[in-house]
Amino acid sequence: MSNVSAIILAAGAGTRMKSAYSKVVHKVCGAPLVEWVYNAGEEAGVSKTVVVVGHKSEQVVGCLGEDKLYAIQEKQLGTGHAVMCAIPNLDDGGCVLVLSGDVPLITSETLKNAIEYHSEHRFAATIITAEVENPFGYGRIIRNETGDVKAIVEEKDASAAQKLITEINSGLYCFDTGLLRAALSELTTKNAQGEYYLTDTIEILLKNGYTVGAYKMADNKEIMGINDRMQLAHAESVMRRRIAEKHMKNGVTIIDPNSTYIGPNVSIEQDSVILPGTILEGNTVIGQECEIGPSSRIIGSVIGCGSTVENSVVKESNIGSNVKIGPFAYIRPNCKVADNVKVGDFVELKNSNIGDGTKISHLTYVGDSDVGKNVNFGCGTVTVNYDSKKKYRTTIGDNAFIGCNTNLIAPVEVGDRAYTAAGSTITENVPADSLAVARNHQVNKENWVKNKKF
């Protein structure tokens, strides 16, 4: 169906979260609750979305971006009032989804199916419903003999027989936009809370002779609203499982999905293995036949095919193919590591380019450096890149050999095939094919211990 819009309700205070932040900016799998809802709507074909903000509105705008369309609900006077604040931004014609910003598990597939169902049957409104084992507290869906909606009965008003009904109102709707506008004009605050209830528009439409449908979703987990930290944790576990299953269906082995954390924008290619305790975040891309983990964290990085990252952290960097990282390595932002490189235990890289086949096996810091191909770093090497005011770069040519415990005082260059002797502090450029020795001759002071007064 063309001309589909959406209204996302995100103005509530969410007091049960006990937080200084708006409820809808709390995150599930690294993305704010309201962002999950917004994206689901867009993926379902929504062309225009209005987000209703109120409490901590600047946080919601900061999270979604200023380029989105917002409506301000100055006073929170109910769900109907929130929709009233948004409806002036929409044109009549087509349909409008009304969604809650705290329901992150709703899928684009369910929304798309609800829109198609609504359009096919030409309903004035369609309620998205769910079947639940324990419907206590929810409004029950009362259907007529043709299966359309006859009424929504709230828990407090339900008869004993109606309380046995397990189909409930999710609080998500699809309306004919023009008819919704007309129904909103008839809303009143004649109720115990003195608020405008969106559910009353259903009663108004039915009273005016229109037909209301109900689309029952396949998975009732999708309607899970987030009102406190326990529900937030539950939604996190459901979403993590959903993401993990998507990757497993695409040919990725995840040894223990319950201890693996994969963000929504992560891409993993076939035949890679994700070991327990691994966290993949941001726009991370994992190539084919990689092994990641255990207990590794990769943020916004690319890992080439056939590479391994064991018990290590990689941030905002590009790692080539057949690279071995870890255990206990730390790749800081803006590193480019070429193919067939080894970055071993207790090695830290920062803002550096590492050439093909280079070995940095252990206990080494390489910062602000450009390293050529097939370089060997001895244990304990440090590129000394900071003089307390400025950062300087170190350049190491192809096939160079850096001896153990070498300090390279930047800015400095080590030429192709050059060597540095173990224990040297290099302060001047080393020409190609040279050996640099920068240490004092050994002096032995005999009988020093006998003559020392302790």
ZAMARGU-4260 file (C-alpha; in steps of 0.2 Angstrom, whole numbers, plus 5000, padded with zeros to 4 digits):
<rodrens>
0) 5000/5000/5000 | 5007/5017/4996 | 5005/5033/5007 | 5009/5024/5023 | 5014/5035/5038
5) 5017/5032/5056 | 5016/5041/5073 | 5028/5035/5086 | 5023/5039/5104 | 5039/5043/5114
10) 5033/5057/5126 | 5031/5047/5142 | 5041/5049/5158 | 5044/5031/5161 | 5045/5033/5180
15) 5047/5015/5183 | 5064/5015/5174 | 5071/5026/5189 | 5082/5035/5177 | 5088/5052/5172
20) 5085/5047/5154 | 5070/5046/5144 | 5064/5028/5144 | 5064/5026/5125 | 5083/5031/5124
25) 5088/5016/5134 | 5096/5003/5123 | 5093/4985/5118 | 5108/4977/5109 | 5116/4994/5107
30) 5102/5003/5099 | 5089/5014/5108 | 5071/5007/5110 | 5063/5021/5099 | 5076/5018/5085
35) 5071/4999/5084 | 5053/5005/5082 | 5057/5019/5069 | 5067/5007/5059 | 5054/4993/5059
40) 5042/5006/5052 | 5053/5012/5038 | 5057/4994/5033 | 5038/4990/5033 | 5036/5004/5020
45) 5032/5019/5030 | 5036/5035/5020 | 5033/5048/5034 | 5035/5046/5053 | 5031/5058/5066
50) 5039/5055/5083 | 5029/5063/5098 | 5041/5069/5111 | 5038/5077/5128 | 5048/5072/5143
55) 5067/5073/5140 | 5063/5078/5122 | 5080/5083/5119 | 5087/5066/5123 | 5075/5058/5110
60) 5080/5070/5097 | 5098/5068/5101 | 5096/5049/5099 | 5086/5049/5083 | 5094/5064/5075
65) 5087/5082/5071 | 5083/5077/5053 | 5067/5067/5059 | 5050/5075/5060 | 5044/5078/5078
70) 5028/5084/5087 | 5029/5091/5104 | 5017/5085/5118 | 5019/5099/5131 | 5008/5090/5144
75) 5005/5071/5144 | 4986/5070/5143 | 4985/5053/5137 | 4988/5042/5121 | 4974/5051/5111
80) 4981/5068/5115 | 4998/5062/5109 | 4991/5057/5093 | 4982/5074/5092 | 4998/5082/5093
85) 5005/5073/5078 | 4990/5071/5066 | 4992/5089/5059 | 5008/5084/5051 | 4999/5071/5041
90) 4988/5072/5025 | 4972/5063/5023 | 4972/5048/5012 | 4982/5032/5015 | 4984/5024/5032
95) 4994/5028/5048 | 5002/5016/5060 | 5002/5022/5078 | 5016/5014/5087 | 5024/5014/5105
100) 5042/5020/5106 | 5045/5007/5120 | 5041/4991/5110 | 5058/4987/5102 | 5054/4969/5097
105) 5040/4974/5085 | 5046/4968/5068 | 5044/4976/5051 | 5036/4959/5045 | 5022/4961/5057
110) 5019/4979/5053 | 5019/4975/5034 | 5007/4961/5036 | 4995/4972/5047 | 4996/4986/5034
115) 4991/4974/5020 | 4977/4966/5030 | 4970/4983/5034 | 4971/4989/5016 | 4964/4972/5009
120) 4949/4973/5020 | 4947/4992/5019 | 4945/4994/5038 | 4943/5010/5046 | 4955/5004/5059
125) 4965/4988/5062 | 4971/4983/5080 | 4987/4973/5081 | 4983/4960/5093 | 4992/4945/5102
130) 4987/4929/5110 | 4994/4927/5127 | 4993/4914/5141 | 4990/4927/5155 | 4979/4941/5148
135) 4977/4949/5165 | 4978/4968/5164 | 4976/4969/5145 | 4961/4975/5135 | 4952/4960/5128
140) 4947/4959/5110 | 4929/4955/5107 | 4925/4949/5090 | 4908/4948/5081 | 4902/4934/5071
145) 4912/4939/5055 | 4928/4940/5065 | 4929/4959/5065 | 4931/4969/5081 | 4915/4972/5091
150) 4924/4980/5106 | 4939/4982/5117 | 4935/4978/5135 | 4947/4983/5148 | 4951/4972/5163
155) 4941/4982/5175 | 4926/4982/5164 | 4927/4963/5158 | 4914/4950/5163 | 4920/4933/5170
160) 4917/4926/5152 | 4927/4940/5144 | 4941/4938/5156 | 4944/4921/5149 | 4948/4928/5132
165) 4966/4927/5128 | 4967/4939/5113 | 4973/4956/5119 | 4975/4973/5112 | 4994/4977/5109
170) 4992/4996/5109 | 4998/4996/5091 | 4986/5001/5077 | 4983/5005/5059 | 4971/5018/5055
175) 4963/5026/5040 | 4971/5043/5042 | 4956/5054/5038 | 4944/5044/5049 | 4957/5044/5063
180) 4957/5063/5062 | 4938/5064/5063 | 4937/5052/5078 | 4950/5062/5087 | 4939/5077/5086
185) 4926/5067/5096 | 4937/5062/5110 | 4933/5068/5127 | 4942/5068/5144 | 4926/5061/5153
190) 4936/5047/5163 | 4944/5044/5179 | 4961/5050/5173 | 4954/5065/5164 | 4964/5060/5149
195) 4961/5057/5130 | 4962/5039/5127 | 4967/5032/5110 | 4956/5016/5112 | 4941/5027/5113
200) 4943/5031/5094 | 4939/5013/5091 | 4923/5014/5100 | 4919/5030/5090 | 4922/5022/5074
205) 4911/5007/5078 | 4898/5019/5084 | 4898/5028/5068 | 4896/5012/5058 | 4914/5009/5052
210) 4922/4992/5052 | 4937/4988/5063 | 4948/4973/5060 | 4961/4964/5071 | 4977/4957/5065
215) 4984/4944/5076 | 5003/4943/5076 | 5012/4927/5076 | 5024/4930/5090 | 5017/4938/5106
220) 5035/4943/5111 | 5034/4957/5099 | 5022/4967/5110 | 5033/4967/5125 | 5034/4985/5132
225) 5048/4991/5142 | 5043/4999/5158 | 5057/4994/5170 | 5075/4987/5170 | 5069/4969/5172
230) 5059/4971/5156 | 5074/4979/5147 | 5085/4964/5151 | 5072/4952/5145 | 5070/4962/5129
235) 5089/4962/5127 | 5089/4943/5128 | 5075/4940/5116 | 5083/4952/5103 | 5101/4944/5106
240) 5093/4927/5102 | 5084/4934/5087 | 5100/4942/5080 | 5110/4926/5083 | 5098/4915/5075
245) 5098/4926/5059 | 5117/4924/5058 | 5116/4905/5061 | 5103/4903/5048 | 5115/4912/5036
250) 5129/4899/5040 | 5138/4906/5055 | 5142/4895/5070 | 5139/4903/5086 | 5144/4891/5100
255) 5134/4899/5114 | 5121/4912/5109 | 5117/4915/5127 | 5134/4922/5130 | 5137/4931/5114
260) 5132/4949/5110 | 5130/4954/5092 | 5123/4971/5087 | 5110/4974/5074 | 5122/4981/5061
265) 5135/4968/5062 | 5138/4957/5046 | 5146/4940/5048 | 5150/4929/5033 | 5148/4910/5031
270) 5158/4897/5040 | 5164/4910/5053 | 5164/4904/5071 | 5159/4915/5086 | 5165/4908/5103
275) 5157/4912/5120 | 5159/4929/5128 | 5161/4938/5112 | 5154/4956/5109 | 5152/4962/5091
280) 5146/4980/5090 | 5143/4994/5078 | 5145/4992/5059 | 5157/4977/5062 | 5160/4966/5047
285) 5167/4948/5049 | 5174/4939/5034 | 5172/4921/5029 | 5180/4907/5040 | 5185/4918/5054
290) 5186/4913/5072 | 5182/4926/5085 | 5184/4924/5103 | 5182/4918/5116 | 5179/4934/5126
295) 5184/4946/5112 | 5176/4963/5109 | 5176/4971/5091 | 5168/4988/5088 | 5165/4996/5071
300) 5179/4986/5063 | 5182/4975/5048 | 5190/4958/5050 | 5196/4949/5034 | 5193/4931/5029
305) 5202/4917/5039 | 5207/4929/5053 | 5206/4925/5072 | 5204/4937/5086 | 5207/4928/5103
310) 5203/4936/5120 | 5206/4953/5112 | 5199/4970/5109 | 5198/4978/5091 | 5191/4996/5089
315) 5187/5005/5073 | 5201/4997/5063 | 5203/4987/5047 | 5210/4970/5049 | 5216/4960/5034
320) 5214/4941/5029 | 5223/4927/5039 | 5228/4938/5053 | 5231/4931/5070 | 5226/4943/5085
325) 5229/4939/5103 | 5227/4933/5115 | 5226/4949/5125 | 5230/4961/5111 | 5222/4978/5110
330) 5219/4986/5093 | 5215/5004/5096 | 5206/5015/5083 | 5212/5019/5065 | 5223/5004/5063
335) 5225/4996/5046 | 5233/4978/5048 | 5237/4970/5031 | 5236/4951/5027 | 5245/4937/5036
340) 5250/4948/5051 | 5253/4941/5069 | 5248/4953/5083 | 5252/4943/5098 | 5249/4943/5117
345) 5250/4960/5126 | 5253/4970/5110 | 5244/4987/5108 | 5242/4995/5091 | 5236/5013/5089
350) 5234/5024/5074 | 5246/5013/5064 | 5248/5004/5047 | 5255/4987/5047 | 5261/4978/5031
355) 5259/4961/5025 | 5267/4947/5034 | 5273/4957/5049 | 5275/4948/5066 | 5272/4958/5082
360) 5272/4943/5094 | 5272/4950/5111 | 5274/4964/5124 | 5275/4978/5111 | 5267/4995/5108
365) 5266/5002/5091 | 5258/5019/5090 | 5257/5032/5076 | 5268/5021/5065 | 5269/5015/5047
370) 5276/4998/5046 | 5281/4989/5030 | 5280/4971/5025 | 5288/4956/5034 | 5295/4966/5049
375) 5299/4956/5064 | 5296/4965/5081 | 5306/4958/5096 | 5298/4957/5113 | 5297/4973/5122
380) 5298/4985/5108 | 5291/5003/5110 | 5288/5016/5097 | 5290/5032/5108 | 5277/5043/5099
385) 5274/5057/5112 | 5285/5071/5119 | 5271/5078/5131 | 5266/5090/5118 | 5265/5082/5101
390) 5263/5065/5093 | 5276/5059/5080 | 5276/5045/5068 | 5288/5030/5066 | 5292/5023/5049
395) 5299/5005/5047 | 5303/4998/5030 | 5300/4981/5023 | 5309/4966/5030 | 5317/4976/5045
400) 5321/4967/5061 | 5318/4976/5077 | 5327/4968/5092 | 5320/4965/5109 | 5318/4980/5120
405) 5321/4993/5107 | 5314/5010/5110 | 5311/5020/5093 | 5310/5038/5098 | 5299/5046/5085
410) 5300/5054/5073 | 5312/5041/5066 | 5314/5030/5051 | 5321/5012/5050 | 5325/5008/5032
415) 5322/4992/5022 | 5331/4976/5029 | 5338/4986/5043 | 5341/4979/5060 | 5341/4986/5078
420) 5351/4978/5091 | 5342/4972/5107 | 5341/4985/5121 | 5344/4999/5109 | 5336/5017/5110
425) 5335/5023/5092 | 5335/5042/5091 | 5342/5044/5073 | 5336/5036/5056 | 5343/5019/5052
430) 5348/5017/5034 | 5343/5002/5024 | 5353/4986/5026 | 5361/4993/5042 | 5363/4987/5060
435) 5359/5001/5073 | 5367/4998/5090 | 5362/5011/5103 | 5368/5005/5120 | 5383/5008/5132
440) 5396/4995/5133 | 5394/4983/5148 | 5404/4987/5164 | 5406/4974/5178 | 5411/4981/5195
445) 5419/4966/5204 | 5415/4964/5223 | 5402/4978/5222 | 5390/4967/5233 | 5403/4963/5246
450) 5407/4981/5248 | 5389/4987/5248 | 5382/4992/5265 | 5365/4986/5268
</rodrens>
